[in-house]
Amino acid sequence: MADRRNARSHASEKTPDKSDDLTLNSEGKLKRKAFEKELERLHGELVRLQEWVRHEGKKVCIVFEGRDGAGKGGVIKAMTARVSPRVFRVVALPAPTDREKSQMYIQRYLPHLPAGGEIVIFDRSWYNRAGVERVMGFCTEDQAKRFLNIVPDVEKAITDSGVILLKYWLEVSPEEQTKRLEDRIDDDRKIWKLSNMDLKSYTRWDDYSKARDDMFLATDTAWAPWYVARSDDKRRARLNIIEHLLSKIPYKKVPREKVKLPKRRVTAEPRQPAHPAKQVPEVH
């Protein structure tokens, strides 16, 4: 199974022939119908992964990092759409409190690491210190460098405890990032995604590039490597990341008993509640 998934993953990295590929739109990006068909298959595999993790008591931790607008939230939403939130747990921590600022830096992240039978997804993680905190001046250069020096040992301890740790960086082009951030300005569904910090960060492209490169150099290890996904085409990025994730975990299909609904008794006339409840107006 892993070999087949790997083959599909390598194949998806090839540059498509945009002139005759019916799965691509006029911009050379994956069409919705082709995306949804493949995502449906991957959702089935994610459920199989979920059941294996639960059955075997495995621990999986997935870290998502990337620039603003790179598509982290969309990947996470695609991954978790058809699985149990009791197994797939998403962690997106707010800004640290004054108490948390006084703690060892990584301390507030440790309680969220997976226990047996859990898959934890970090929507940004302890790598905030190597990225936004360093670039925007929320930590000193000395603090950032100490973090980069220490974190490989911390991640070694995490993986030595039996956690499968996967780290993904979503790479978006300057042009695509600008387009996505502009799209958020006048869209009531997306305006919450655009903060004052995002606007300030937008002007620091080169600073973020250097911080990313320093982070890769210091923390791309044998036990916790970084995987970079190009995300200008959001749909392809979602499929590629899920496909890659599945290829890196040696899950197997867990046997389960055949399910059959039991018989039940329903009266000919449905009974109304004894206490008259207020009804939701049917305006649609």
C-alpha positions as CSV (number, residue, x, y, z in Angstrom):
1,M,0.0,0.0,0.0
2,A,2.8,2.4,0.9
3,D,4.6,1.8,-2.4
4,R,1.5,2.6,-4.3
5,R,0.9,5.8,-2.4
6,N,4.5,6.8,-2.9
7,A,4.2,6.2,-6.6
8,R,1.1,8.4,-6.8
9,S,2.9,11.1,-4.7
10,H,5.9,11.2,-7.1
11,A,3.6,11.2,-10.1
12,S,1.7,14.2,-8.7
13,E,4.9,16.3,-8.5
14,K,5.4,16.1,-12.3
15,T,4.6,19.3,-14.2
16,P,1.2,18.7,-16.0
17,D,0.7,19.5,-19.6
18,K,-1.7,22.4,-19.3
19,S,-2.7,22.3,-23.0
20,D,-4.7,19.1,-22.8
21,D,-5.2,18.2,-19.2
22,L,-9.0,18.3,-18.6
23,T,-8.5,18.3,-14.8
24,L,-6.9,21.8,-14.9
25,N,-8.6,25.2,-15.3
26,S,-7.5,28.1,-17.5
27,E,-5.0,29.1,-14.8
28,G,-3.4,25.7,-14.8
29,K,-4.9,24.8,-11.4
30,L,-6.8,21.7,-10.4
31,K,-10.6,21.9,-11.1
32,R,-13.0,21.4,-8.3
33,K,-14.6,18.2,-9.7
34,A,-11.2,16.4,-10.0
35,F,-10.2,17.7,-6.6
36,E,-13.3,16.4,-4.9
37,K,-13.1,13.0,-6.5
38,E,-9.5,12.5,-5.3
39,L,-10.2,14.0,-1.9
40,E,-13.1,11.5,-1.4
41,R,-10.6,8.6,-1.9
42,L,-8.1,10.2,0.5
43,H,-10.8,10.7,3.1
44,G,-11.4,7.0,3.1
45,E,-7.7,6.4,3.7
46,L,-7.6,9.0,6.5
47,V,-10.5,7.1,8.2
48,R,-8.4,3.9,7.9
49,L,-5.5,5.7,9.4
50,Q,-7.7,7.0,12.2
51,E,-9.0,3.5,13.1
52,W,-5.4,2.1,13.0
53,V,-4.1,4.8,15.3
54,R,-7.0,4.2,17.7
55,H,-6.7,0.4,17.6
56,E,-3.0,0.4,18.1
57,G,-2.7,3.3,20.5
58,K,-0.3,5.1,18.2
59,K,0.6,8.8,18.7
60,V,0.9,11.2,15.7
61,C,1.8,14.8,15.8
62,I,1.6,17.0,12.6
63,V,3.0,20.5,12.5
64,F,1.9,23.0,9.9
65,E,3.9,26.2,9.3
66,G,4.1,28.7,6.4
67,R,3.6,32.3,5.5
68,D,0.3,34.1,6.0
69,G,-2.1,33.0,3.3
70,A,-0.2,29.9,2.4
71,G,-3.2,27.7,3.0
72,K,-2.6,25.9,6.3
73,G,-6.2,26.2,7.4
74,G,-7.5,24.8,4.2
75,V,-5.2,21.8,4.4
76,I,-6.3,21.1,7.9
77,K,-9.9,21.5,7.1
78,A,-9.6,19.1,4.2
79,M,-7.8,16.6,6.4
80,T,-10.3,16.7,9.2
81,A,-13.6,17.0,7.3
82,R,-14.5,13.3,7.5
83,V,-12.7,12.0,10.6
84,S,-13.5,12.0,14.3
85,P,-12.5,15.2,16.3
86,R,-11.9,12.8,19.3
87,V,-9.0,11.3,17.4
88,F,-7.9,14.1,15.1
89,R,-7.4,17.1,17.4
90,V,-6.5,20.5,16.1
91,V,-4.4,22.8,18.3
92,A,-4.3,26.5,17.4
93,L,-3.0,28.4,20.4
94,P,-3.7,32.1,21.0
95,A,-1.0,34.6,22.0
96,P,0.7,33.6,25.2
97,T,-0.5,35.0,28.5
98,D,1.8,36.9,30.9
99,R,2.1,33.7,32.9
100,E,3.0,31.6,29.8
101,K,5.5,34.2,28.8
102,S,7.4,33.6,32.0
103,Q,7.5,29.8,31.4
104,M,10.1,27.8,29.5
105,Y,9.2,28.7,25.9
106,I,8.0,25.3,24.7
107,Q,6.2,24.5,28.0
108,R,2.7,25.6,26.8
109,Y,2.8,23.3,23.8
110,L,3.8,20.1,25.6
111,P,0.4,19.4,27.2
112,H,-1.1,19.3,23.8
113,L,1.1,16.5,22.4
114,P,-0.8,13.3,21.5
115,A,-1.6,10.5,23.9
116,G,-2.1,7.0,22.7
117,G,-4.8,6.8,20.0
118,E,-4.6,10.5,19.0
119,I,-3.5,12.5,16.0
120,V,-2.7,16.1,17.0
121,I,-2.5,18.8,14.3
122,F,-0.7,22.1,15.2
123,D,-2.0,25.0,13.2
124,R,1.3,26.9,13.9
125,S,3.4,25.5,16.7
126,W,6.5,26.1,18.8
127,Y,8.1,27.3,15.6
128,N,6.4,30.7,16.2
129,R,9.6,31.6,17.9
130,A,11.6,30.9,14.8
131,G,9.2,32.8,12.6
132,V,6.8,35.6,13.5
133,E,8.3,36.2,17.0
134,R,11.8,36.6,15.6
135,V,10.8,38.7,12.5
136,M,8.3,40.9,14.4
137,G,10.5,41.5,17.4
138,F,8.5,39.5,20.0
139,C,11.6,37.8,21.1
140,T,15.3,38.7,21.1
141,E,17.8,37.4,18.6
142,D,19.5,35.5,21.4
143,Q,16.2,33.9,22.4
144,A,15.5,32.8,18.8
145,K,19.0,31.4,18.4
146,R,18.7,29.5,21.7
147,F,15.4,28.1,20.5
148,L,16.9,26.9,17.2
149,N,19.7,25.2,19.1
150,I,17.5,23.5,21.6
151,V,14.5,22.4,19.6
152,P,16.1,19.4,17.8
153,D,16.8,17.8,21.1
154,V,13.3,18.4,22.3
155,E,11.9,16.9,19.1
156,K,14.3,13.9,19.6
157,A,12.8,13.4,23.0
158,I,9.3,13.6,21.5
159,T,10.0,11.0,18.8
160,D,11.9,8.8,21.2
161,S,8.7,8.6,23.3
162,G,6.9,7.0,20.3
163,V,5.3,10.0,18.7
164,I,5.3,10.1,14.9
165,L,6.2,13.7,14.2
166,L,5.7,15.2,10.7
167,K,6.5,18.9,9.9
168,Y,5.1,20.7,6.9
169,W,6.0,24.1,5.5
170,L,3.6,25.5,2.9
171,E,5.4,27.7,0.4
172,V,3.4,30.4,-1.4
173,S,4.7,32.8,-4.0
174,P,4.6,36.6,-3.3
175,E,2.0,37.1,-6.1
176,E,-0.3,34.5,-4.8
177,Q,0.0,35.6,-1.2
178,T,-0.9,39.2,-2.3
179,K,-4.0,37.9,-4.2
180,R,-5.2,35.8,-1.2
181,L,-4.8,38.6,1.3
182,E,-6.5,41.1,-1.0
183,D,-9.4,38.6,-1.4
184,R,-9.9,38.7,2.4
185,I,-10.4,42.5,2.6
186,D,-13.9,42.7,1.2
187,D,-15.1,39.1,1.9
188,D,-17.3,38.9,5.0
189,R,-16.4,35.2,5.3
190,K,-12.7,35.9,5.4
191,I,-12.1,39.3,7.0
192,W,-11.4,37.6,10.4
193,K,-8.4,36.0,8.8
194,L,-6.7,39.4,8.2
195,S,-5.2,41.0,11.3
196,N,-3.1,44.0,11.8
197,M,-0.2,41.7,12.4
198,D,-0.8,40.1,9.0
199,L,-0.5,43.6,7.4
200,K,2.7,44.3,9.2
201,S,4.1,40.9,8.4
202,Y,3.2,41.4,4.7
203,T,6.0,44.0,4.3
204,R,8.7,41.7,5.7
205,W,8.8,39.0,3.0
206,D,12.6,38.9,2.8
207,D,12.9,38.8,6.6
208,Y,10.6,35.8,6.7
209,S,12.6,34.1,4.0
210,K,15.8,34.4,6.0
211,A,14.0,33.2,9.2
212,R,12.6,30.2,7.3
213,D,16.0,29.3,5.9
214,D,17.7,29.6,9.4
215,M,14.9,27.4,10.8
216,F,15.4,24.7,8.1
217,L,19.1,24.7,8.6
218,A,18.9,24.2,12.3
219,T,15.9,21.9,12.7
220,D,15.7,19.7,9.6
221,T,16.8,16.5,11.3
222,A,16.8,12.8,10.6
223,W,14.2,12.2,13.3
224,A,12.0,15.3,12.4
225,P,12.6,16.5,8.9
226,W,10.8,19.3,7.2
227,Y,8.7,18.7,4.1
228,V,7.9,21.7,1.8
229,A,4.7,21.8,-0.2
230,R,4.1,24.4,-2.9
231,S,0.7,25.8,-2.3
232,D,-0.1,28.3,-5.1
233,D,-2.6,25.7,-6.2
234,K,-4.5,25.2,-3.0
235,R,-6.3,22.1,-4.1
236,R,-3.2,20.3,-5.4
237,A,-1.4,21.2,-2.2
238,R,-4.1,19.7,0.0
239,L,-4.1,16.4,-2.0
240,N,-0.3,16.2,-2.1
241,I,0.1,16.8,1.6
242,I,-2.5,14.3,2.6
243,E,-1.0,11.7,0.1
244,H,2.4,12.3,1.6
245,L,1.2,12.1,5.1
246,L,-0.4,8.7,4.5
247,S,2.8,7.5,2.8
248,K,4.9,8.3,5.9
249,I,2.8,6.4,8.5
250,P,2.8,2.6,8.2
251,Y,-1.0,2.2,9.0
252,K,-3.0,-0.9,8.1
253,K,-6.7,-1.6,7.7
254,V,-8.2,-2.6,11.0
255,P,-10.7,-5.5,10.8
256,R,-14.2,-4.6,12.0
257,E,-17.4,-6.4,12.5
258,K,-20.1,-6.1,9.9
259,V,-22.7,-3.5,11.1
260,K,-26.4,-4.1,10.9
261,L,-29.1,-1.8,12.3
262,P,-31.3,-3.5,14.9
263,K,-35.1,-3.6,14.6
264,R,-37.1,-0.8,16.3
265,R,-40.7,0.0,16.9
266,V,-42.3,3.1,15.3
267,T,-46.0,3.9,15.8
268,A,-48.1,4.7,12.7
269,E,-48.6,8.3,13.9
270,P,-45.4,10.0,15.1
271,R,-45.9,11.2,18.7
272,Q,-45.5,14.9,19.4
273,P,-43.5,15.9,22.4
274,A,-45.5,16.1,25.6
275,H,-44.2,19.6,26.3
276,P,-44.8,22.0,23.4
277,A,-41.3,23.3,22.4
278,K,-40.7,26.5,20.4
279,Q,-40.2,25.9,16.7
280,V,-37.5,27.2,14.5
281,P,-39.1,29.4,11.8
282,E,-38.8,27.9,8.4
283,V,-37.7,30.9,6.5
284,H,-35.7,29.0,3.9
